[in-house]
């Protein structure tokens, strides 16, 4: 899901680094500078500090679960921030309400198939997942913890992949990366989720297909909803709804809680509102036991300022997949995951793998 829809309405100064933005009260273009950060200029003028304190009223932000009566206001904010993705936001909210009503799998974001691969008397079963947000033509294939023979058979199957999938994204142990790189896969990165030595690789299916390779029998079965949970919320300030946020989890990433569909009303998009929304969302992730707090977005121009906000907040890029989201203009967008550990004592897993490995 594209997160925190801080589009052209917010323009953080590109010249500030993270530390400066967190301690200075300089204004972003398009953001009211009335926020909770100390101002160095005030420290030099004690007389002005007292006068400004009397005039300044710090906003108090909070989040609460989305209710039916909030939907109209929430969708208006979503429309102002996400434009063409409003349909995905609406479906995500349906998922939220179905879960609260006790029917979480009716609108679950993820679906899973079992892939049975047979060759020369050997059989292996793999998990393949897809998401309505990412597009059903993107296949997430889990090879983590699979033995070498199963990985070899899976690689052979991808050379004659019969399904409609446009893009294959594979999670596997790092030791198996060389043969995938040799076959045309590229490294996407690493999302920490309990398998410390695995990485993600990606390839367009059309680049992998080799009709000269021996045929491998594939059978797809057992489609079901993936165990997942979600909670979408509104952001309030002085009793008024000024933004949206949410979190979700899925069994595919066991240590990660994801932020989802965060956005601020353009008229209220002050810097303190932006960072407080991120902080409150991360706190909900921590309360759910998350080891990592992650957000996904794209390299779309309208999300340029949002990506800058994530970096200033302390999130770092973990995974990037080019040509992930097709666009009507012909230029496909990258899929980007930002993340950070929820505690300083969580070890950051290594991500570097040589393309020539």
C-alpha positions in Angstrom: 0.0 0.0 0.0 1.2 3.5 -0.7 1.6 5.1 2.7 1.5 8.5 4.2 0.1 10.3 1.2 2.1 13.5 1.7 2.2 14.5 -1.9 2.9 17.9 -3.4 1.1 19.4 -0.5 4.2 19.0 1.7 7.6 19.9 0.6 10.4 19.3 3.2 13.5 21.4 2.5 15.8 19.1 0.5 18.9 20.9 2.1 18.2 19.8 5.7 19.4 16.6 7.1 17.4 14.5 9.5 19.0 15.9 12.6 18.5 19.5 11.6 14.8 18.9 10.7 14.1 17.3 14.1 15.6 20.1 16.1 15.0 23.3 14.1 11.7 25.1 13.7 12.5 26.1 10.1 9.4 25.8 8.0 8.9 23.3 5.2 7.4 24.9 2.1 3.7 24.3 2.5 3.9 23.4 6.2 2.9 25.7 9.0 6.0 26.0 11.2 3.9 26.1 14.4 5.1 22.8 15.8 6.8 21.2 18.8 10.4 21.6 17.8 12.7 24.1 19.7 14.0 27.1 17.7 17.7 28.0 18.0 16.8 31.6 17.3 14.6 31.6 20.4 17.5 30.4 22.6 19.4 33.6 21.6 16.5 35.9 22.5 15.2 35.1 26.0 12.8 38.0 26.0 11.0 36.7 22.9 10.8 33.2 24.3 8.3 34.2 27.0 6.2 36.2 24.6 6.0 33.4 22.0 5.2 30.8 24.6 2.1 32.8 25.6 1.0 33.0 22.0 1.8 29.5 20.9 -0.7 26.7 21.4 0.7 23.2 20.7 -1.6 20.9 19.0 -2.4 17.5 20.5 -2.8 14.6 18.2 -4.4 11.2 18.7 -5.6 8.2 16.7 -8.6 6.0 17.1 -10.1 3.2 15.0 -12.0 4.1 11.9 -15.8 4.0 12.4 -18.6 3.8 9.8 -19.5 7.5 10.5 -15.9 8.5 9.6 -15.9 7.0 6.1 -17.1 10.0 4.2 -14.5 12.3 5.8 -11.8 9.6 5.4 -12.5 9.1 1.7 -12.4 12.8 1.1 -8.9 13.0 2.6 -7.9 9.9 0.6 -9.1 11.4 -2.6 -7.1 14.6 -1.9 -3.9 12.5 -1.4 -4.1 9.2 -3.3 -6.1 10.2 -6.5 -6.1 7.0 -8.6 -5.7 4.7 -5.6 -9.0 5.6 -3.9 -10.5 2.3 -4.9 -7.8 0.4 -3.1 -8.3 2.6 0.0 -12.0 1.8 -0.1 -11.4 -1.9 -0.4 -8.9 -1.8 2.5 -11.5 -0.1 4.7 -14.0 -2.8 3.8 -11.3 -5.3 5.0 -11.2 -3.3 8.3 -14.9 -3.4 8.8 -15.2 -7.1 7.8 -12.5 -8.0 10.3 -14.4 -6.1 13.1 -17.6 -7.9 12.1 -15.9 -11.3 12.4 -15.4 -12.0 8.7 -11.7 -11.1 8.2 -11.1 -13.4 5.2 -13.9 -12.0 3.0 -11.7 -9.1 1.9 -8.2 -10.2 3.0 -5.5 -8.4 1.1 -3.4 -11.5 0.3 -4.2 -14.8 -1.3 -2.0 -17.9 -1.4 -1.7 -20.9 -3.8 0.3 -24.1 -3.4 2.6 -24.7 -6.3 3.4 -28.4 -6.9 6.4 -28.9 -9.1 7.2 -32.4 -10.4 10.2 -33.6 -12.4 12.0 -36.9 -12.8 10.0 -38.4 -10.0 10.8 -35.5 -7.6 8.0 -33.3 -6.2 8.2 -30.1 -4.2 5.5 -27.8 -2.9 6.0 -24.1 -2.6 3.9 -21.1 -1.5 2.9 -18.4 -4.0 1.2 -15.3 -2.8 -0.4 -12.3 -4.5 -2.0 -9.1 -3.2 -4.8 -7.0 -4.6 -2.8 -3.8 -3.8 0.3 -5.0 -5.6 -1.6 -6.5 -8.5 -2.4 -10.2 -9.1 0.2 -10.3 -11.9 3.0 -10.0 -9.3 3.8 -13.4 -7.7 5.6 -13.6 -4.4 7.3 -17.0 -4.2 8.6 -18.2 -0.9 11.7 -20.4 -1.1 13.1 -19.5 2.3 14.1 -22.6 4.3 13.7 -24.8 1.3 16.4 -27.4 0.7 18.8 -27.1 -2.3 17.0 -29.7 -4.4 13.7 -27.8 -4.0 15.3 -24.5 -5.0 16.9 -26.1 -8.1 13.6 -27.5 -9.1 11.8 -24.2 -8.6 14.5 -22.4 -10.7 13.9 -24.9 -13.5 10.1 -24.4 -13.3 10.5 -20.6 -13.6 12.2 -21.2 -17.0 8.8 -22.6 -18.3 6.4 -20.7 -16.0 2.9 -21.2 -17.4 0.9 -18.6 -15.5 0.0 -15.0 -16.4 2.3 -13.5 -13.8 4.3 -10.5 -15.2 6.8 -10.3 -12.3 8.3 -12.9 -10.0 9.6 -11.9 -6.6 11.4 -14.6 -4.8 12.4 -14.9 -1.1 15.3 -17.4 -0.5 18.3 -18.1 1.5 21.3 -16.0 0.5 23.4 -19.1 -0.3 21.1 -19.9 -3.2 21.3 -16.4 -4.8 24.1 -17.1 -7.4 22.1 -19.4 -9.6 19.1 -16.9 -9.6 21.4 -14.0 -10.5 22.9 -16.1 -13.3 19.4 -16.8 -14.6 18.5 -13.1 -14.9 17.1 -12.2 -11.4 18.2 -9.0 -9.7 18.6 -8.2 -6.0 15.7 -6.3 -4.5 16.9 -6.2 -0.9 16.0 -7.6 2.5 13.0 -7.3 4.7 13.8 -8.6 8.2 11.1 -11.2 9.2 12.8 -13.9 11.2 14.9 -15.4 8.4 18.2 -13.5 8.9 20.0 -15.0 6.0 17.5 -14.6 3.2 17.1 -11.9 0.5 14.6 -11.0 -2.1 15.3 -11.2 -5.8 13.0 -10.2 -8.8 12.7 -10.8 -12.5 10.2 -10.2 -15.2 8.8 -13.5 -16.3 9.4 -12.8 -20.0 13.1 -12.5 -19.3 13.2 -16.0 -17.7 11.2 -18.0 -20.2 13.4 -20.4 -22.1 11.3 -22.7 -24.4 14.4 -24.9 -25.0 14.5 -25.9 -21.4 13.0 -29.4 -20.5 9.3 -29.1 -19.5 8.6 -29.2 -15.8 5.1 -30.2 -14.6 3.4 -27.5 -12.4 0.1 -27.7 -10.7 -1.5 -24.8 -8.8 -4.0 -25.6 -6.0 -5.2 -24.8 -2.6 -6.1 -21.1 -3.1 -7.0 -19.5 0.2 -6.8 -16.2 2.1 -3.6 -15.6 3.9 -3.8 -15.1 7.7 -3.6 -11.3 8.2 -4.9 -8.5 10.3 -5.5 -4.8 9.9 -6.6 -1.7 11.8 -7.3 1.6 10.1 -7.6 4.7 12.1 -8.4 8.4 11.9 -6.0 11.1 13.2 -7.7 13.7 15.4 -6.7 17.1 16.5 -8.9 19.0 19.0 -11.7 16.6 18.2 -11.5 17.1 14.4 -10.4 14.4 11.9 -7.4 15.8 10.1 -5.8 12.6 8.7 -5.8 8.9 8.2 -3.4 6.1 9.1 -3.5 2.3 9.7 -1.5 -0.8 10.3 -1.6 -4.3 9.0 0.2 -7.6 9.4 0.4 -10.8 7.3 1.9 -14.2 8.0 4.3 -13.7 5.0 6.2 -11.1 7.2 6.1 -12.4 10.8 8.2 -9.7 12.4 6.9 -6.7 10.5 3.9 -4.5 11.1 3.2 -2.3 8.1 1.9 1.3 8.2 -0.9 1.7 5.6 -2.8 4.5 3.8 -1.5 7.4 6.0 -2.5 10.8 4.8 -3.1 14.3 6.2 -5.7 16.8 5.1 -3.8 19.3 2.9 -5.3 22.2 4.8 -3.9 20.7 8.1 -0.5 19.4 6.8 1.8 21.0 9.3 5.1 19.4 10.1 4.1 18.4 13.7 1.0 16.6 12.3 3.1 14.7 9.8 5.7 13.4 12.3 3.1 12.8 15.1 1.1 10.6 12.7 4.2 8.6 11.9 5.0 8.3 15.6 1.5 7.3 16.7 1.4 4.7 13.9 4.7 3.2 14.9 3.6 3.1 18.5 0.6 1.0 17.5 3.0 -1.3 15.7 5.1 -1.6 18.8 2.0 -2.4 20.9 1.2 -5.2 18.5 4.6 -6.7 19.2 6.3 -5.7 15.9 10.0 -5.9 15.7 10.1 -3.8 12.5 7.9 -1.0 11.4 7.8 -0.7 7.6 6.0 1.4 5.0 5.7 0.7 1.3 5.4 3.3 -1.5 6.6 4.0 -5.0 9.0 6.4 -6.8 6.0 8.3 -8.3 6.7 12.0 -8.4 3.7 12.9 -6.3 5.2 10.8 -3.4 8.6 12.5 -3.6 7.9 14.6 -0.5 6.5 11.6 1.4 9.7 9.7 0.7 11.7 12.6 2.1 9.6 12.7 5.2 10.2 9.0 5.8 13.9 9.5 5.6 13.8 12.5 8.0 11.7 10.4 10.4 14.4 7.7 10.5 13.1 5.1 8.0 15.6 3.7 5.6 15.2 2.0 2.2 15.2 -1.8 2.6 13.9 -3.1 -0.7 13.4 -1.7 -4.2 11.9 -3.4 -7.3 11.8 -1.5 -10.6 8.9 -1.7 -13.1 6.6 -3.0 -10.3 3.6 -0.8 -10.9 2.6 -0.4 -14.6 1.4 3.1 -15.4 -0.9 4.4 -18.2 1.9 6.8 -19.3 4.2 3.9 -20.2 6.7 4.5 -17.4 6.4 1.9 -14.7 7.0 2.8 -11.1 9.4 1.3 -8.6 8.1 -0.5 -5.5 10.0 0.8 -2.4 10.0 -0.4 1.2 11.2 1.8 4.0 11.6 0.4 7.5 13.2 0.7 10.9 13.6 -1.6 14.0 11.1 -0.8 16.8 13.9 -1.1 19.4 17.6 -0.2 19.4 18.5 -3.7 20.6 17.2 -5.4 17.4 20.1 -6.4 15.3 19.9 -5.1 11.7 20.4 -8.1 9.4 23.0 -7.7 6.6 21.6 -6.8 3.2 24.7 -6.7 1.0 25.0 -9.4 -1.7 27.3 -9.0 -4.6 25.6 -8.9 -8.1 28.6 -11.1 -9.2 28.2 -13.6 -6.4 
